[in-house]
Structure formats: C-alpha cells, structure tokens
Amino acid sequence: MRKTNIVILSMLLIFSMLLAACAPAVAPAPAAPAADATEPAATEPAAAEATGEGVPMVLMPKFLGILVFDQAYQGALEAHKELGNPAELQFLGPTPENSVAGQIEILTNATTQGVKAIMISNNAGDQIAPAAKAAREAGMTVVTWDSPIPSAEGEQVFVAQVDFNETGKVMADMARNILGEDGGKFAVLSASPDAANQNAWIAALQETLKDPAYANLELLDIVYGNDQSEDSYNQALALVDKYPDMELIMAPTTVGIAAAAKAMQDEGLCDQVKVSGLGLPAEMVEFTLNGCAPQFALWSFVDLGYLSYYVAYKLATGELQGVEGETFEAGRMGTYTIEKDPTRDAGLRVLMGPFTVYDASNVEAASK
Amino acid sequence: MNALRRRFQPEQIRELVLIALIFGIILFFGTQIENYFSPRTFTRISTSVAVVAIVAVGQTLVILTRNIDLSVGSIVGFTAYVVGTILSRNNDIPPVMVVLLAVAMGAAMGALNGLLVAYGRVPAIIVTLGTLALYRTILVEISGANSVLTNELPRWLVNLPPVNVFHLGDLDIRLLFFIALVVVVLFQFIASYAAWGRRLYAIGSNPDAARVAGFPAQRIVFTAFILSGALAGLAGFVFLARFGNITVVAGQGVELQSVAAAVVGGVNINGGLGSPFGAFLGAILIDVIDNSLIRWLAISEFWRDALLGLLILLAVATDTVIMNRLRKAWSRHELQISGSETSAEKGGAHHAA
C-alpha cells in the first residue's frame, strides 16, 4: 500500500516536472505565428539573384498598406522601366504593428540576399543605423526617402520631399489664409511625439511664427494623435473643449487631418473651427468642398518614389559618388543637386519640393 | 445589514464601487477643467467609448470561460475596412444588410478562433495572437494600399455619428452609443439569466467539474468565441461610421483596450467572475480618465499615458482591497448561517470561486 503511494507520488512528481519543462517550450509559440504572418512579404521575392548587369533594388515604406507609400512605389516603378534596369525592384515593408523591428529585419535580410540598393522611409529612428552601416560595409547602396535616419549613420543620401523649413512656412501661410487678416489662435495636432519629420516641421512652423509678418497668429498647443484615427479624433475635440477661442487645427499628418475634419463635421463645429495641414486629396475632398478643411497641402509621393529611384540607381552604378555638390539628371523631373542637409548635422540630401496647396478649386481633380 | 448581505453579492457591490469611482473621478476633474460639467462632456465620452464597450462585452464572454481573445483588434479593422470597401463600390446596400454583413464577417473570424481553441485544444492566447497577426496581414495584402474614403461612402453612414436616438434631459444619447448600450443590456441579461450564460461561469470557475457535470463545454466555448468575433464585427461597423477614412491600421490596440476594460471592470482573468455590465463600467472608467486627461492643462502630453496607467492601477487596487474585505465578510456570514440554519438560500456560480 505504502509502496503504491510512493510510486504514485513519484509519478506525479515526474509528471509535474514534465509539465513544468513543457510550459516554457510552449510559451514562445505565440511569437511564431505572428512572425510567420509578417514573413511572406519579407522573404518570398528576396531570393532573386543579382542577374547580369542589373541592380536588384528594394523600396521599403514605413509599413505596408498606406496609400502614399504605394504611390511612391508607382513612381519608383516608372523610373525602373525608364532606366531599363533588368534586375528586380521589390516593394518590401513590415506590417503596421511590427514596423520598427520589421524594417531592421528586411534591411538585414536584403544585405545577405544580393540586393544592391535599398530605399528606406525610416520609421525606426537611429535604431536602424547599425543595420544600415552593416549594409554599407557589404557594399550596398542605402538611400532614405520621406523620413531620414536622424544621425545619418549608414545612410548615403536622404531624398527630402520638401524643405523642412518650407513646410513651416507653408503651414503658417495656410493658417493666415484661413484665419484672415486679423489672424487668430490655432493648435497643432501631430502624429507621435517622436516622429522625426513631424517634429522638424513643427519646429520650422514655430520659427516662422516669430516673423513679424505672422505676429497675429498664436500657436496655443501641440497635441499628438499617434497617427491613429481614434486618438486624433478625440484629441481634436479635446482641443475644441480646451480652447474655446481656437479657430484652426493644423495637422501635419494625413491621418490626423482627416480624423480632425471628420470630428468637426460630426459635431457641427466646421463654422467655428477649421482644419488644415498636410493631407491626401482623395481623403480630404469631402471636407474641402463642405468648408471644414478649406485648404491643405501635400507633395507628390509618385514623384518622390521616382526621384528616390534615380538617386539610388545612380549611386549603385557609380554614376554618383554621394558627395556634396554633385548634380545629376533625374529623368522627367530635371536636374538636382546633392547638398548638405540643413536639418541634420551629418546628413546629405536631395531636395525635391515643391508643395501643392489644395483648395475647393483643385481638390476634386487631384482626388481622382 | 443582514438583509443587505442577502440582497447583494460582492460582485454587485463591486459594480457599485466602480460607479462610485467613476463619479469620484468626474467630480475631481470637474474642479480642474473649465466647463467640464456640461452635456458636451457626456457626448464626447459616450461616443468615444462605443467601440471599446462593444468589444469588451464580447471579450468578457470569452474571459468568463477562462480564455482570451486577442484577435479582436484585427477583426474590428478587417470588418471596418472590408465592409467600407464593399459599400463604397455599392452605395445602395440597405443599412440593415450592412450591419448584418459586418456581424457575420466578425462571427466567421471568431469561429476560426473558437474552432481551434474549443476543438483543437490549442491555448486561446496562442490561437488569438496568431489570428491577430493573420487577419491584419490578410487585410494588408488584400487592401493593395488603398484606403476607404469618406466621400465614397453612402451619406447615411457618414452622417450617422451625430444622429440622436433620444434625449435624457440635456444629454444626447447618440445612436452609436445606443448600439453599445443595447449590446451591454442584452448580454448582461444573457449572462445573468440564460442557461447558456450561467454555463459560461460554470466552465470558467471549474472546467473539470463542468465537464463531469455533462456541460457541452466545447460547444459553449466555441459559441463564446463566435459571439466575441460577431461583436467585434459590429464594433467594426461603428468604427467605419465614426471615422469614414479607414486605413489598414484601423482598430489596432483595441484588443488590449478591451482586455483592460474587462479586467478593470472586475472580470477575473482566470474566468468565472465578472459581468458584461462590469466590463462596460471598466470601459467607461478608462475612457473618462483618458478623455479628461487630454483636456487637463496641468498635465503634459508625455506624462498622460503613465498617469492613465497609474490611475487604472490605483482604481483596480482600491477595488481589490475593498472586494477582499467584502468577500471575507460575506463568507464569515455564510459560515454563521450554515452553522445555525440548515437551509442555504444561495448557491449559484457567484460563489463557486
């Protein structure tokens, strides 16, 4: 009797140890399906070998599924055909919830898979710099577009959509146009507090406002909607509640401006508070025509992708060295110069520009 | 006191405590924020809580069975996007069909979770983490980087958010909030009185006993996941109506917000305890804090998230301390009763834990 008890006890003990041993083995599993799901985008086409004379290239957005990045890919494809590059141009990006780690992973994989040039819209801050440096050491061309690597480490050239200082001036001008001669009070609704490009634009806006010409514009507050519709929508309404005399919300983010305009429309506030900033014509056409967002601006992402491709291709083929002062032809877009980036100490840039300002007269045509 | 003890269970008192907490927080912010006590504040909070409240009810059904559904964020985004895309190509679909479509789509995605958890016996956290990524990735792939655009949607949908169902004094009850209210009341009723609802508690309190007692546990868990998916689909419709422009990141993070609402609302993460109404209160508590903090000038943007977390922790901690005291008081009381009287007027799954 006692013997069977001991047997049972020891079996229980072994069983519980087995269980304990199994548990940690099971635990990491949740990561597996998640990683698998994000994987196919990153790996499947990357097997392409460097063929003949071609330059295998990768265009990497911040993450997949956002219209403007797809437009940039269209532009890059246009340049790809124009230049007759026989190798493949891949559009590889992480899924939204995995943006930072995914970008670094794709960059690292590209380095080992024979890709000769990569164009990055960086969403990983300086965290991507070590991977970018490793890619450079392996002989790859690394160009950033849309959003640079802040320290410029590992990056050869940044293709800037617009001059960051000009962004400040364009926003201040739109505010003055909307608020009229007497000026007024407004607030900024940005993306996330650590988005490098947004912060640079807001800093430029604040700098512009110091000019006496804009003395009657008062910036009340800067809030962040994290490029999420819910957060941006709530923040826009909170601004209205906090500042009863505010007349304008300036949102330098496509998600923020659309959410703010919808919030004003839903709450019947469009007569009282206008919305402006950087937006996509297709998303804004309704609000521009009904007066909620009478004016907003943006650059062409198709052109940005096209120009980025030219820069990366010419760097990869040795036609450009990536030093200050070099000029080059970029197909239909004309002549550009590599210059020092005034917003980053160590960086070089190619400046695209200019802005298109949209209002009721041209927004419908642009939204098609 | 005894009469009171007999009438209320600790869980009901917990809900009263939550309501008191919500009022306490509202009173505090009322002294801090100008014009806080206005119908406008009510509208702001009621409209912004609708999506999470609906998802939290479904989440509660699943958590009651000692499971969890982390895929709801992707289901909300997926239905909002796909229903929006279908609608923008065909503006004439009747509204009822649109809602049914969203619910059915969510239910189908929930069914896959339920199938794997209930019949495949894979832990829910693994299944739903997998489908969280899976549904989002499918969405990203089929979207072709297009967005759902407000101006392509039918007018009735775009103009839905300001629609009022009725007024309570000065307070507007908006349609989207009303949908959430109906969901909460309906599922509170099912969880409290319907046999299926009571079995959720039984399974969560003691799965083995429920199996021995002959409950069709697998089927009940399966149905709970389907309902959680269906409600996430409904929330996807509300999301679409509220925001109009839908990108592939829509609904990201809703899964954690719904779990937070349920847990703050007293739903035990180990199953068997809590209620849809509690989860609703939890969602409101978090939303009140969140929406008040962004209007409070004394606090900087960068500290808001930390403060929100701290306040939630405080709320839950206070709640736990009070609840533990109450439970002890109740169980002492029960011992006394069972010592002196032979008949026990209670039972029920409330006390199983």
Boltz contact constraints between the chains, C-beta under 6 A:
constraints:
  - contact:
      token1: [A, 29]
      token2: [B, 126]
      max_distance: 6.0
  - contact:
      token1: [A, 30]
      token2: [B, 126]
      max_distance: 6.0
  - contact:
      token1: [A, 30]
      token2: [B, 129]
      max_distance: 6.0
  - contact:
      token1: [A, 33]
      token2: [B, 130]
      max_distance: 6.0
  - contact:
      token1: [A, 34]
      token2: [B, 129]
      max_distance: 6.0
  - contact:
      token1: [A, 34]
      token2: [B, 133]
      max_distance: 6.0
  - contact:
      token1: [A, 37]
      token2: [B, 133]
      max_distance: 6.0
  - contact:
      token1: [A, 37]
      token2: [B, 134]
      max_distance: 6.0
  - contact:
      token1: [A, 37]
      token2: [B, 137]
      max_distance: 6.0
  - contact:
      token1: [A, 64]
      token2: [B, 140]
      max_distance: 6.0
  - contact:
      token1: [A, 65]
      token2: [B, 140]
      max_distance: 6.0
  - contact:
      token1: [A, 65]
      token2: [B, 143]
      max_distance: 6.0
  - contact:
      token1: [A, 65]
      token2: [B, 145]
      max_distance: 6.0
  - contact:
      token1: [A, 65]
      token2: [B, 248]
      max_distance: 6.0
  - contact:
      token1: [A, 67]
      token2: [B, 145]
      max_distance: 6.0
  - contact:
      token1: [A, 67]
      token2: [B, 147]
      max_distance: 6.0
  - contact:
      token1: [A, 70]
      token2: [B, 145]
      max_distance: 6.0
  - contact:
      token1: [A, 95]
      token2: [B, 137]
      max_distance: 6.0
  - contact:
      token1: [A, 95]
      token2: [B, 140]
      max_distance: 6.0
  - contact:
      token1: [A, 96]
      token2: [B, 249]
      max_distance: 6.0
  - contact:
      token1: [A, 224]
      token2: [B, 301]
      max_distance: 6.0
  - contact:
      token1: [A, 229]
      token2: [B, 243]
      max_distance: 6.0
  - contact:
      token1: [A, 234]
      token2: [B, 48]
      max_distance: 6.0
  - contact:
      token1: [A, 237]
      token2: [B, 44]
      max_distance: 6.0
  - contact:
      token1: [A, 238]
      token2: [B, 294]
      max_distance: 6.0
  - contact:
      token1: [A, 238]
      token2: [B, 295]
      max_distance: 6.0
  - contact:
      token1: [A, 241]
      token2: [B, 295]
      max_distance: 6.0
  - contact:
      token1: [A, 242]
      token2: [B, 295]
      max_distance: 6.0
  - contact:
      token1: [A, 258]
      token2: [B, 245]
      max_distance: 6.0
  - contact:
      token1: [A, 262]
      token2: [B, 244]
      max_distance: 6.0
  - contact:
      token1: [A, 266]
      token2: [B, 161]
      max_distance: 6.0
  - contact:
      token1: [A, 266]
      token2: [B, 162]
      max_distance: 6.0
  - contact:
      token1: [A, 282]
      token2: [B, 149]
      max_distance: 6.0
  - contact:
      token1: [A, 283]
      token2: [B, 149]
      max_distance: 6.0
  - contact:
      token1: [A, 283]
      token2: [B, 245]
      max_distance: 6.0
  - contact:
      token1: [A, 285]
      token2: [B, 151]
      max_distance: 6.0
  - contact:
      token1: [A, 286]
      token2: [B, 150]
      max_distance: 6.0
  - contact:
      token1: [A, 286]
      token2: [B, 151]
      max_distance: 6.0
